[in-house]
Amino acid sequence: MTYTEAPVLSITERAAAALHDIRMQDQVPAHHYLRVGVKGGGCSGLTYILDFDERREFDDLIQISGIEVLLDKRHALYLAGMEVDYQQGLNDRGFVFNNPNAKTSCGCGTSFSV
């Protein structure tokens, strides 16, 4: 397995533990990796992608916090410096994207613009 050298983003320990639990619970195949990216849509223009997927043509494979992450090279500009976290509060539960590149974001926190 060949990994790119420097991670573009970070994953907190809480998020890594939650992703590990999801991987085990959903019995994700070994040849699927965590995909972190963006796609057009949402209230603010772009929406985050966080899912398990197979490697594609433009993907870099990055090791972050013990997790093998797929990152489409074309998305790196939007995700540079981003932190993926996981919250387990009474009112908020789920993955949180702390993105320094986002100029605006919607109330749900999964849509942003640059």
C-alpha positions as CSV (number, residue, x, y, z in Angstrom):
1,M,0.0,0.0,0.0
2,T,1.4,3.4,-1.0
3,Y,0.3,6.5,0.9
4,T,0.8,10.1,0.1
5,E,3.3,11.8,2.5
6,A,1.4,14.7,4.1
7,P,-2.2,14.5,5.2
8,V,-4.4,17.3,3.9
9,L,-6.8,17.0,6.8
10,S,-7.0,15.6,10.3
11,I,-9.3,13.3,12.1
12,T,-9.8,13.6,15.9
13,E,-9.6,10.6,18.2
14,R,-13.4,10.7,18.7
15,A,-14.1,10.7,15.0
16,A,-11.6,7.9,14.4
17,A,-13.3,5.8,17.1
18,A,-16.7,6.4,15.6
19,L,-15.5,5.6,12.1
20,H,-14.0,2.4,13.4
21,D,-17.3,1.4,15.1
22,I,-19.3,2.2,11.9
23,R,-16.8,0.1,9.9
24,M,-17.3,-2.9,12.2
25,Q,-21.0,-2.5,12.6
26,D,-21.7,-2.2,8.9
27,Q,-19.1,-4.9,8.0
28,V,-17.4,-2.6,5.5
29,P,-15.2,-4.7,3.1
30,A,-11.5,-4.5,3.6
31,H,-11.0,-3.1,0.0
32,H,-13.2,0.0,0.9
33,Y,-11.5,3.0,2.5
34,L,-12.9,6.1,4.1
35,R,-13.7,8.7,1.4
36,V,-13.5,12.4,2.5
37,G,-14.5,14.9,-0.2
38,V,-16.9,17.4,-1.5
39,K,-19.7,17.5,-4.1
40,G,-21.9,20.3,-5.5
41,G,-25.2,20.8,-3.6
42,G,-26.6,21.8,-0.3
43,C,-27.7,25.2,0.9
44,S,-24.3,26.9,0.5
45,G,-23.0,25.4,-2.7
46,L,-20.8,22.4,-1.6
47,T,-21.6,19.4,0.6
48,Y,-19.1,17.2,2.4
49,I,-18.7,13.5,1.5
50,L,-17.9,11.0,4.3
51,D,-18.4,7.4,3.3
52,F,-16.6,4.1,2.7
53,D,-15.7,3.5,-0.9
54,E,-13.3,1.9,-3.4
55,R,-10.2,3.6,-4.8
56,R,-10.7,5.6,-8.0
57,E,-8.5,7.1,-10.7
58,F,-7.8,10.5,-9.1
59,D,-7.6,9.3,-5.4
60,D,-4.7,9.7,-3.1
61,L,-4.6,7.1,-0.2
62,I,-3.6,8.8,3.0
63,Q,-3.1,7.3,6.5
64,I,-4.7,9.6,9.1
65,S,-5.2,8.7,12.8
66,G,-4.9,5.0,11.9
67,I,-7.5,5.2,9.1
68,E,-6.9,4.8,5.4
69,V,-8.5,7.8,3.8
70,L,-9.3,8.3,0.1
71,L,-9.0,11.9,-1.1
72,D,-9.7,12.9,-4.6
73,K,-6.8,15.2,-5.6
74,R,-9.3,17.6,-7.2
75,H,-10.9,18.2,-3.7
76,A,-7.7,18.9,-1.8
77,L,-8.1,22.7,-2.3
78,Y,-11.4,22.7,-0.5
79,L,-10.3,20.4,2.4
80,A,-6.8,21.7,3.2
81,G,-6.5,22.1,6.9
82,M,-9.9,20.7,7.7
83,E,-10.5,18.7,10.9
84,V,-13.2,15.9,11.0
85,D,-14.6,15.6,14.6
86,Y,-17.4,13.6,16.2
87,Q,-19.7,15.0,18.8
88,Q,-22.0,13.1,21.2
89,G,-23.9,15.8,23.0
90,L,-27.5,15.7,24.0
91,N,-28.6,18.0,21.2
92,D,-25.9,17.4,18.7
93,R,-24.6,14.0,17.6
94,G,-22.6,13.2,14.6
95,F,-19.6,14.2,12.5
96,V,-18.5,17.8,12.4
97,F,-16.4,19.4,9.7
98,N,-14.1,22.2,11.0
99,N,-13.0,23.8,7.7
100,P,-10.9,26.9,7.7
101,N,-11.6,27.3,3.9
102,A,-15.3,27.7,4.4
103,K,-16.4,31.3,4.0
104,T,-20.1,30.5,4.8
105,S,-21.9,27.4,6.0
106,C,-25.4,26.4,6.6
107,G,-27.0,25.6,10.0
108,C,-26.6,21.8,9.6
109,G,-22.9,22.2,9.2
110,T,-22.6,19.9,6.2
111,S,-22.9,22.5,3.4
112,F,-20.4,25.3,2.8
113,S,-19.0,27.8,0.2
114,V,-15.5,29.0,-0.4
